Amino acid sequence: MIEIVPSISILNGKITRLKQGDYSDETVYKDSPVDLARKFEDCGITKIHLVDLDGAKKGSPVNYHALEAVSNYTKLKIDFSGGISTDGDISKAYEYGAHSVTAASVAIENQKLFASWLLSYGREKITLGADVLDKKIAIKGWQKSTDIDLFEHINYYYMRGLKYVKTTDIAKDGILEGPNFELYQEIALEFPDIHLMASGGVRSVDDIIHLDKVGVKSVIFGRAFYEGKLTLDDIKSLA
């Protein structure tokens, strides 16, 4: 069964969701990261995706305090992302409680460095963030577009031992209109040995079941829960 991974995004110290990566279109939620993480843990969730939105925009992590707090008060495995670009960033993330990290911009800007992480930290600990608009990679918290093809990008690291890739169709993110099932199926068919993590557009249990059927290994969701489309009972049944 597909792995269920809630996403908690932090901006200015608060849980915040952006629509299609737009920092001017944000929704702030009242729960603290720790309280929300514990609710998920109580439902049987074992892993969360913690996104440092400040870090993604800045180009280096900012919200280590949120990572540390969730790590201290839960037993969840935390995948931490947002601005990770150096060995020091990764070391600090692990120091503050991350189980794994997801990095995106550095994989475009310094291929040699990211490829070295797959060896030095291990392929179980490093996830490639490969987020796209029209199958072209976007970086810097989705604020910068590129002409780099998604499939060529994944293949480069796949040939160097990559196991985990997280892909968001930015056009679908935060608007609750459903995931890009065709894109995820295409990735799963092209790279059958990749652990594909799908993010963006999930609005229901049915969407998650459909993603499972097209070959997605993990689904990351956020707004669907915050706006009541996925309930704690739904999460408990899936987890």
Backbone as CSV, one residue per row, in Angstrom:
resi,resn,N_x,N_y,N_z,CA_x,CA_y,CA_z,C_x,C_y,C_z
1,MET,0.852,-1.209,0.000,0.000,0.000,0.000,0.880,1.247,0.000
2,ILE,0.412,2.282,-0.615,1.126,3.542,-0.719,1.398,4.144,0.665
3,GLU,2.563,4.746,0.822,2.938,5.392,2.080,2.283,6.776,2.162
4,ILE,1.725,7.092,3.316,1.023,8.359,3.526,1.939,9.300,4.303
5,VAL,2.284,10.450,3.713,3.242,11.371,4.323,2.640,12.781,4.397
6,PRO,2.151,13.188,5.555,1.657,14.560,5.688,2.797,15.573,5.542
7,SER,2.464,16.719,4.982,3.427,17.812,4.826,3.090,18.937,5.798
8,ILE,4.116,19.415,6.502,3.972,20.576,7.367,4.957,21.624,6.873
9,SER,4.437,22.735,6.375,5.274,23.795,5.819,5.344,24.970,6.784
10,ILE,6.557,25.446,7.029,6.777,26.508,8.015,7.248,27.787,7.326
11,LEU,6.555,28.879,7.608,6.946,30.208,7.135,6.760,31.187,8.287
12,ASN,7.815,31.918,8.600,7.770,32.859,9.730,7.325,32.185,11.026
13,GLY,7.759,30.935,11.196,7.481,30.207,12.435,6.103,29.601,12.536
14,LYS,5.283,29.737,11.483,3.905,29.243,11.537,3.632,28.275,10.388
15,ILE,2.686,27.364,10.620,2.270,26.456,9.553,1.574,27.283,8.476
16,THR,2.086,27.175,7.269,1.603,28.009,6.171,1.536,27.187,4.896
17,ARG,0.470,27.353,4.143,0.361,26.718,2.832,0.352,27.794,1.764
18,LEU,1.116,27.562,0.714,1.128,28.457,-0.439,0.304,27.837,-1.564
19,LYS,-0.199,28.673,-2.435,-0.911,28.176,-3.606,0.028,28.265,-4.802
20,GLN,0.352,27.108,-5.385,1.249,27.005,-6.539,2.592,27.695,-6.272
21,GLY,3.042,27.611,-5.013,4.347,28.157,-4.663,4.425,29.664,-4.572
22,ASP,3.280,30.330,-4.578,3.246,31.797,-4.575,3.299,32.310,-3.136
23,TYR,4.402,32.978,-2.789,4.582,33.478,-1.424,3.629,34.631,-1.099
24,SER,3.008,35.200,-2.099,2.040,36.273,-1.850,0.625,35.731,-1.675
25,ASP,0.459,34.415,-1.847,-0.848,33.780,-1.708,-0.729,32.674,-0.666
26,GLU,-0.702,33.077,0.587,-0.468,32.141,1.678,-1.687,32.014,2.582
27,THR,-1.811,30.848,3.199,-2.825,30.608,4.218,-2.113,30.126,5.469
28,VAL,-2.330,30.822,6.579,-1.670,30.479,7.840,-2.653,29.703,8.716
29,TYR,-2.173,28.629,9.336,-3.014,27.777,10.173,-2.609,27.916,11.637
30,LYS,-3.552,27.680,12.525,-3.362,28.009,13.940,-2.570,26.953,14.712
31,ASP,-2.588,25.703,14.249,-1.880,24.646,14.979,-0.384,24.921,15.017
32,SER,0.263,24.475,16.081,1.719,24.510,16.116,2.236,23.276,15.385
33,PRO,3.450,23.339,14.830,4.001,22.159,14.146,4.032,20.917,15.030
34,VAL,4.381,21.085,16.305,4.452,19.935,17.214,3.062,19.343,17.452
35,ASP,2.090,20.198,17.740,0.733,19.695,17.997,0.194,18.930,16.790
36,LEU,0.416,19.480,15.601,-0.091,18.820,14.400,0.649,17.505,14.154
37,ALA,1.953,17.522,14.322,2.735,16.301,14.124,2.261,15.198,15.071
38,ARG,1.940,15.564,16.304,1.482,14.565,17.275,0.106,14.015,16.892
39,LYS,-0.745,14.850,16.322,-2.038,14.359,15.837,-1.833,13.314,14.748
40,PHE,-0.923,13.607,13.828,-0.636,12.642,12.761,-0.059,11.346,13.331
41,GLU,0.842,11.489,14.283,1.457,10.311,14.895,0.395,9.447,15.573
42,ASP,-0.560,10.075,16.235,-1.626,9.342,16.911,-2.502,8.562,15.920
43,CYS,-2.475,8.971,14.649,-3.261,8.292,13.616,-2.502,7.139,12.970
44,GLY,-1.269,6.919,13.411,-0.488,5.838,12.840,0.527,6.263,11.798
45,ILE,0.616,7.577,11.561,1.619,8.086,10.624,3.011,7.895,11.241
46,THR,3.961,7.489,10.400,5.330,7.272,10.894,6.330,8.257,10.296
47,LYS,5.913,8.994,9.257,6.843,9.900,8.572,6.121,11.168,8.157
48,ILE,6.799,12.316,8.298,6.248,13.577,7.800,7.291,14.273,6.932
49,HIS,6.801,15.152,6.085,7.646,15.984,5.225,7.586,17.403,5.785
50,LEU,8.683,17.864,6.371,8.729,19.181,7.002,9.435,20.151,6.059
51,VAL,8.708,21.158,5.606,9.223,22.081,4.594,9.525,23.442,5.214
52,ASP,10.750,23.864,5.064,11.201,25.177,5.533,11.022,26.174,4.386
53,LEU,9.865,26.833,4.341,9.585,27.761,3.246,10.516,28.972,3.281
54,ASP,10.868,29.420,4.482,11.831,30.516,4.597,13.176,30.099,4.000
55,GLY,13.571,28.875,4.319,14.834,28.359,3.818,14.843,28.191,2.312
56,ALA,13.729,27.716,1.762,13.637,27.527,0.318,13.814,28.856,-0.412
57,LYS,13.219,29.900,0.131,13.309,31.223,-0.491,14.700,31.832,-0.311
58,LYS,15.286,31.627,0.860,16.591,32.209,1.182,17.740,31.466,0.504
59,GLY,17.585,30.153,0.341,18.653,29.348,-0.219,19.485,28.642,0.819
60,SER,19.077,28.732,2.088,19.697,27.978,3.179,18.666,27.831,4.289
61,PRO,18.668,26.689,4.999,17.631,26.433,6.006,17.575,27.484,7.110
62,VAL,16.360,27.726,7.588,16.115,28.723,8.625,15.446,28.089,9.852
63,ASN,14.484,27.219,9.601,13.607,26.740,10.669,14.070,25.439,11.329
64,TYR,15.338,25.420,11.725,15.848,24.251,12.448,15.124,24.064,13.779
65,HIS,14.662,25.166,14.377,13.987,25.072,15.671,12.701,24.250,15.561
66,ALA,11.981,24.389,14.430,10.761,23.605,14.232,11.108,22.130,14.052
67,LEU,12.169,21.855,13.308,12.636,20.480,13.139,12.995,19.864,14.480
68,GLU,13.726,20.594,15.282,14.153,20.099,16.585,12.956,19.831,17.492
69,ALA,11.989,20.737,17.489,10.819,20.575,18.362,10.017,19.334,17.986
70,VAL,9.759,19.145,16.694,8.991,17.971,16.259,9.758,16.695,16.565
71,SER,11.067,16.739,16.368,11.895,15.569,16.659,11.888,15.219,18.144
72,ASN,11.921,16.231,18.982,11.974,16.002,20.430,10.660,15.479,21.003
73,TYR,9.547,15.880,20.408,8.250,15.568,20.992,7.473,14.483,20.239
74,THR,8.063,13.896,19.202,7.444,12.762,18.509,8.518,11.735,18.184
75,LYS,8.065,10.584,17.716,8.990,9.550,17.237,8.930,9.449,15.712
76,LEU,8.379,10.469,15.077,8.224,10.467,13.631,9.563,10.543,12.903
77,LYS,9.635,9.867,11.782,10.750,10.078,10.871,10.467,11.374,10.093
78,ILE,11.408,12.306,10.134,11.189,13.613,9.522,12.050,13.760,8.285
79,ASP,11.389,13.975,7.143,12.101,14.342,5.924,12.089,15.862,5.859
80,PHE,13.272,16.467,5.919,13.396,17.922,6.022,13.844,18.508,4.694
81,SER,13.204,19.596,4.281,13.575,20.232,3.016,13.419,21.746,3.128
82,GLY,14.095,22.423,2.215,13.987,23.879,2.158,15.330,24.571,2.233
83,GLY,15.992,24.737,1.092,17.235,25.491,1.044,18.497,24.708,1.322
84,ILE,18.399,23.399,1.443,19.597,22.597,1.735,20.539,22.633,0.532
85,SER,21.761,23.129,0.753,22.680,23.304,-0.375,24.133,22.980,-0.052
86,THR,24.431,22.643,1.203,25.814,22.334,1.586,25.846,21.108,2.498
87,ASP,27.050,20.539,2.657,27.223,19.450,3.611,26.885,19.917,5.024
88,GLY,27.215,21.157,5.312,26.903,21.712,6.626,25.414,21.762,6.890
89,ASP,24.628,22.106,5.856,23.167,22.137,6.002,22.636,20.748,6.358
90,ILE,23.154,19.733,5.682,22.698,18.365,5.946,23.107,17.922,7.346
91,SER,24.349,18.171,7.703,24.830,17.783,9.032,23.993,18.424,10.127
92,LYS,23.661,19.693,9.934,22.867,20.408,10.926,21.437,19.852,10.983
93,ALA,20.889,19.519,9.819,19.547,18.934,9.784,19.512,17.624,10.560
94,TYR,20.513,16.784,10.355,20.575,15.530,11.100,20.781,15.786,12.590
95,GLU,21.586,16.778,12.900,21.833,17.127,14.306,20.544,17.530,15.009
96,TYR,19.666,18.215,14.278,18.415,18.685,14.878,17.275,17.678,14.751
97,GLY,17.559,16.498,14.201,16.555,15.439,14.255,16.001,14.924,12.949
98,ALA,16.489,15.405,11.820,15.988,14.892,10.540,16.395,13.439,10.347
99,HIS,15.505,12.660,9.758,15.825,11.282,9.385,16.381,11.230,7.967
100,SER,15.887,12.140,7.119,16.348,12.247,5.742,16.154,13.680,5.295
101,VAL,16.733,14.026,4.139,16.562,15.373,3.603,16.162,15.292,2.135
102,THR,15.418,16.294,1.711,15.084,16.461,0.300,15.723,17.755,-0.183
103,ALA,16.454,17.668,-1.273,17.127,18.843,-1.835,16.790,18.940,-3.315
104,ALA,16.653,20.175,-3.786,16.226,20.384,-5.169,17.164,21.314,-5.938
105,SER,17.287,22.553,-5.475,18.054,23.560,-6.217,19.505,23.139,-6.407
106,VAL,20.111,22.586,-5.352,21.520,22.190,-5.426,21.737,21.102,-6.476
107,ALA,20.728,20.281,-6.722,20.863,19.218,-7.712,20.932,19.774,-9.129
108,ILE,20.467,21.007,-9.302,20.582,21.699,-10.587,21.884,22.493,-10.643
109,GLU,22.194,23.174,-9.567,23.314,24.119,-9.558,24.672,23.472,-9.295
110,ASN,24.664,22.297,-8.646,25.922,21.624,-8.340,25.702,20.111,-8.394
111,GLN,25.660,19.592,-9.606,25.354,18.176,-9.794,26.370,17.271,-9.098
112,LYS,27.624,17.648,-9.172,28.678,16.823,-8.575,28.475,16.690,-7.068
113,LEU,28.104,17.795,-6.417,27.893,17.767,-4.977,26.711,16.884,-4.615
114,PHE,25.584,17.065,-5.290,24.405,16.262,-4.957,24.675,14.783,-5.206
115,ALA,25.330,14.463,-6.306,25.655,13.069,-6.593,26.549,12.484,-5.503
116,SER,27.448,13.307,-4.970,28.338,12.818,-3.910,27.567,12.493,-2.636
117,TRP,26.471,13.211,-2.394,25.663,12.949,-1.197,25.044,11.554,-1.223
118,LEU,24.692,11.081,-2.417,24.102,9.750,-2.533,25.073,8.682,-2.042
119,LEU,26.353,8.943,-2.200,27.375,8.017,-1.741,27.739,8.258,-0.279
120,SER,27.950,9.515,0.073,28.467,9.819,1.411,27.410,9.650,2.505
121,TYR,26.149,9.988,2.211,25.093,9.860,3.220,24.245,8.615,3.006
122,GLY,24.260,8.078,1.790,23.474,6.892,1.481,22.185,7.228,0.771
123,ARG,21.796,6.384,-0.158,20.612,6.662,-0.995,19.304,6.609,-0.219
124,GLU,19.317,6.049,0.998,18.112,6.033,1.831,17.896,7.378,2.535
125,LYS,18.928,8.207,2.557,18.891,9.450,3.333,18.705,10.708,2.483
126,ILE,18.827,10.573,1.166,18.792,11.739,0.276,17.690,11.565,-0.760
127,THR,16.772,12.526,-0.800,15.703,12.525,-1.792,15.919,13.676,-2.769
128,LEU,15.766,13.392,-4.048,15.827,14.438,-5.068,14.476,15.123,-5.161
129,GLY,14.456,16.425,-4.924,13.258,17.208,-5.171,13.263,17.655,-6.622
130,ALA,12.295,17.175,-7.391,12.231,17.486,-8.821,10.833,18.005,-9.131
131,ASP,10.627,19.290,-8.893,9.311,19.906,-9.031,9.229,20.643,-10.365
132,VAL,8.062,20.578,-10.994,7.990,20.979,-12.404,6.757,21.829,-12.751
133,LEU,6.945,22.621,-13.792,5.861,23.244,-14.547,6.041,22.796,-15.985
134,ASP,5.026,22.140,-16.533,5.111,21.629,-17.914,6.350,20.770,-18.118
135,LYS,6.648,19.934,-17.120,7.754,18.981,-17.155,9.136,19.635,-17.167
136,LYS,9.196,20.932,-16.859,10.473,21.628,-16.734,10.719,21.942,-15.258
137,ILE,11.949,21.690,-14.808,12.292,21.848,-13.401,12.220,23.308,-12.959
138,ALA,11.655,23.531,-11.765,11.655,24.852,-11.118,12.400,24.727,-9.794
139,ILE,13.183,25.754,-9.436,14.009,25.702,-8.228,13.818,26.989,-7.413
140,LYS,14.611,27.097,-6.333,14.571,28.268,-5.451,13.170,28.498,-4.896
141,GLY,12.609,27.443,-4.302,11.247,27.563,-3.779,10.241,27.826,-4.878
142,TRP,10.540,27.286,-6.068,9.706,27.416,-7.263,9.673,28.836,-7.819
143,GLN,10.572,29.679,-7.351,10.599,31.066,-7.806,11.411,31.233,-9.097
144,LYS,12.176,30.197,-9.474,13.027,30.275,-10.657,12.754,29.082,-11.568
145,SER,12.415,29.365,-12.818,12.169,28.298,-13.781,13.454,27.947,-14.526
146,THR,13.489,26.755,-15.099,14.625,26.317,-15.903,14.089,25.662,-17.181
147,ASP,15.004,25.328,-18.082,14.637,24.594,-19.298,15.014,23.122,-19.184
148,ILE,15.280,22.665,-17.974,15.761,21.303,-17.763,14.586,20.334,-17.707
149,ASP,14.651,19.315,-18.546,13.590,18.314,-18.643,13.572,17.410,-17.414
150,LEU,12.399,17.161,-16.882,12.237,16.345,-15.677,12.866,14.970,-15.831
151,PHE,12.595,14.315,-16.942,13.040,12.929,-17.104,14.556,12.844,-17.283
152,GLU,15.143,13.793,-17.973,16.598,13.824,-18.100,17.245,14.081,-16.735
153,HIS,16.609,14.946,-15.961,17.121,15.294,-14.632,17.103,14.082,-13.700
154,ILE,15.971,13.380,-13.660,15.888,12.186,-12.818,16.884,11.134,-13.285
155,ASN,16.967,10.940,-14.594,17.834,9.890,-15.131,19.301,10.114,-14.776
156,TYR,19.719,11.377,-14.780,21.116,11.686,-14.449,21.486,11.110,-13.078
157,TYR,20.615,11.311,-12.108,20.906,10.822,-10.754,20.523,9.358,-10.573
158,TYR,19.541,8.896,-11.330,19.180,7.480,-11.296,20.382,6.627,-11.691
159,MET,21.138,7.089,-12.675,22.331,6.378,-13.126,23.453,6.447,-12.094
160,ARG,23.282,7.285,-11.079,24.284,7.448,-10.025,23.792,6.949,-8.676
161,GLY,22.726,6.134,-8.715,22.281,5.454,-7.505,21.057,6.023,-6.820
162,LEU,20.416,7.025,-7.407,19.240,7.633,-6.774,18.129,6.612,-6.545
163,LYS,17.528,6.657,-5.359,16.394,5.797,-5.047,15.098,6.590,-4.866
164,TYR,15.177,7.746,-4.186,13.976,8.515,-3.843,13.888,9.809,-4.652
165,VAL,12.731,10.054,-5.242,12.482,11.324,-5.923,11.094,11.823,-5.546
166,LYS,11.037,13.090,-5.194,9.765,13.748,-4.864,9.435,14.736,-5.976
167,THR,8.292,14.535,-6.622,7.903,15.407,-7.730,6.557,16.069,-7.442
168,THR,6.556,17.376,-7.573,5.329,18.159,-7.478,5.039,18.783,-8.834
169,ASP,3.819,18.611,-9.325,3.371,19.406,-10.468,2.875,20.723,-9.877
170,ILE,3.677,21.765,-10.036,3.402,23.047,-9.377,2.040,23.595,-9.767
171,ALA,1.623,23.345,-10.995,0.329,23.839,-11.455,-0.828,23.238,-10.666
172,LYS,-0.583,22.093,-10.033,-1.629,21.410,-9.271,-1.552,21.701,-7.773
173,ASP,-0.450,22.308,-7.332,-0.199,22.420,-5.897,-1.136,23.414,-5.219
174,GLY,-1.761,22.965,-4.146,-2.545,23.853,-3.294,-3.869,24.311,-3.841
175,ILE,-4.340,23.685,-4.933,-5.609,24.148,-5.506,-6.707,23.087,-5.447
176,LEU,-6.360,21.896,-4.909,-7.349,20.846,-4.657,-8.146,20.469,-5.904
177,GLU,-7.445,20.343,-7.034,-8.104,19.932,-8.271,-7.646,18.556,-8.745
178,GLY,-6.917,17.851,-7.884,-6.463,16.512,-8.220,-5.024,16.495,-8.709
179,PRO,-4.306,15.414,-8.441,-2.924,15.286,-8.890,-2.830,15.092,-10.410
180,ASN,-1.614,15.232,-10.918,-1.354,14.960,-12.337,-1.048,13.464,-12.470
181,PHE,-2.097,12.656,-12.529,-1.926,11.204,-12.537,-1.092,10.739,-13.738
182,GLU,-1.308,11.388,-14.889,-0.593,10.981,-16.093,0.918,11.167,-15.930
183,LEU,1.315,12.277,-15.320,2.735,12.538,-15.105,3.351,11.480,-14.200
184,TYR,2.687,11.187,-13.099,3.234,10.219,-12.153,3.300,8.813,-12.748
185,GLN,2.301,8.456,-13.532,2.337,7.153,-14.188,3.501,7.077,-15.173
186,GLU,3.742,8.166,-15.881,4.843,8.210,-16.843,6.196,8.051,-16.141
187,ILE,6.356,8.731,-14.997,7.605,8.599,-14.229,7.769,7.162,-13.725
188,ALA,6.694,6.606,-13.181,6.748,5.254,-12.624,7.089,4.216,-13.689
189,LEU,6.601,4.403,-14.893,6.889,3.473,-15.979,8.318,3.637,-16.482
190,GLU,8.790,4.873,-16.525,10.145,5.155,-17.020,11.202,4.697,-16.026
191,PHE,10.891,4.834,-14.715,11.858,4.482,-13.666,11.201,3.537,-12.652
192,PRO,10.993,2.281,-13.032,10.245,1.362,-12.159,10.930,1.070,-10.825
193,ASP,12.243,1.282,-10.741,12.951,0.999,-9.490,13.052,2.219,-8.577
194,ILE,12.556,3.357,-9.029,12.562,4.582,-8.218,11.422,4.540,-7.202
195,HIS,11.712,5.039,-5.993,10.643,5.252,-5.008,10.079,6.649,-5.271
196,LEU,8.958,6.698,-5.976,8.358,7.966,-6.402,7.431,8.509,-5.327
197,MET,7.693,9.760,-4.937,6.864,10.460,-3.963,6.101,11.568,-4.695
198,ALA,4.788,11.480,-4.700,3.953,12.441,-5.421,3.426,13.505,-4.470
199,SER,3.449,14.740,-4.937,2.985,15.860,-4.111,2.252,16.862,-4.991
200,GLY,1.125,17.366,-4.478,0.410,18.411,-5.205,-0.933,17.982,-5.726
201,GLY,-1.990,18.635,-5.246,-3.321,18.437,-5.804,-4.197,17.407,-5.125
202,VAL,-3.639,16.631,-4.181,-4.436,15.578,-3.529,-5.633,16.203,-2.815
203,ARG,-6.812,15.625,-3.048,-8.027,16.203,-2.449,-8.909,15.168,-1.777
204,SER,-8.554,13.863,-1.883,-9.446,12.843,-1.336,-8.723,11.515,-1.188
205,VAL,-9.378,10.599,-0.473,-8.887,9.230,-0.361,-8.817,8.587,-1.741
206,ASP,-9.800,8.867,-2.587,-9.819,8.285,-3.932,-8.582,8.687,-4.730
207,ASP,-8.137,9.933,-4.577,-6.926,10.370,-5.271,-5.722,9.547,-4.826
208,ILE,-5.645,9.286,-3.533,-4.520,8.512,-2.997,-4.559,7.081,-3.521
209,ILE,-5.738,6.493,-3.569,-5.889,5.134,-4.102,-5.487,5.091,-5.576
210,HIS,-5.872,6.126,-6.329,-5.519,6.208,-7.753,-4.007,6.326,-7.931
211,LEU,-3.355,7.150,-7.110,-1.894,7.288,-7.179,-1.214,5.949,-6.906
212,ASP,-1.756,5.200,-5.963,-1.227,3.874,-5.662,-1.296,2.985,-6.901
213,LYS,-2.392,3.057,-7.613,-2.601,2.196,-8.782,-1.670,2.548,-9.937
214,VAL,-1.260,3.810,-10.055,-0.385,4.186,-11.174,1.094,4.011,-10.851
215,GLY,1.396,3.533,-9.640,2.771,3.193,-9.337,3.500,4.117,-8.383
216,VAL,2.797,5.076,-7.795,3.409,5.980,-6.819,3.633,5.222,-5.507
217,LYS,4.810,5.409,-4.899,5.151,4.689,-3.666,4.773,5.470,-2.401
218,SER,4.836,6.807,-2.472,4.483,7.651,-1.321,3.696,8.852,-1.820
219,VAL,2.737,9.301,-1.033,1.983,10.503,-1.375,2.142,11.529,-0.257
220,ILE,2.481,12.748,-0.641,2.622,13.855,0.300,1.414,14.763,0.134
221,PHE,0.764,15.080,1.237,-0.430,15.929,1.155,-0.377,17.006,2.233
222,GLY,-1.089,18.091,1.984,-1.124,19.186,2.941,-2.485,19.846,3.009
223,ARG,-2.777,20.680,2.024,-4.000,21.489,2.056,-5.264,20.641,2.170
224,ALA,-5.259,19.450,1.588,-6.453,18.602,1.668,-6.841,18.332,3.112
225,PHE,-5.828,18.163,3.963,-6.117,17.952,5.384,-6.521,19.261,6.046
226,TYR,-5.772,20.317,5.803,-6.031,21.587,6.480,-7.418,22.141,6.171
227,GLU,-7.944,21.791,5.007,-9.250,22.315,4.616,-10.349,21.262,4.701
228,GLY,-10.055,20.155,5.409,-11.100,19.203,5.743,-11.467,18.202,4.668
229,LYS,-10.717,18.138,3.579,-11.003,17.161,2.525,-10.533,15.763,2.929
230,LEU,-9.455,15.727,3.690,-8.962,14.490,4.309,-9.048,14.663,5.817
231,THR,-9.721,13.758,6.497,-9.870,13.869,7.948,-8.841,12.985,8.660
232,LEU,-8.749,13.178,9.956,-7.867,12.312,10.759,-8.319,10.856,10.658
233,ASP,-9.619,10.618,10.575,-10.118,9.259,10.415,-9.691,8.677,9.079
234,ASP,-9.732,9.509,8.035,-9.258,9.052,6.709,-7.787,8.646,6.790
235,ILE,-7.000,9.508,7.418,-5.565,9.260,7.540,-5.307,7.987,8.336
236,LYS,-6.075,7.799,9.391,-5.915,6.605,10.226,-6.207,5.348,9.422
237,SER,-7.248,5.392,8.601,-7.606,4.216,7.806,-6.553,3.918,6.746
238,LEU,-5.950,4.945,6.183,-4.925,4.764,5.153,-3.590,4.341,5.757
239,ALA,-3.260,4.922,6.917,-1.980,4.621,7.563,-1.953,3.224,8.145
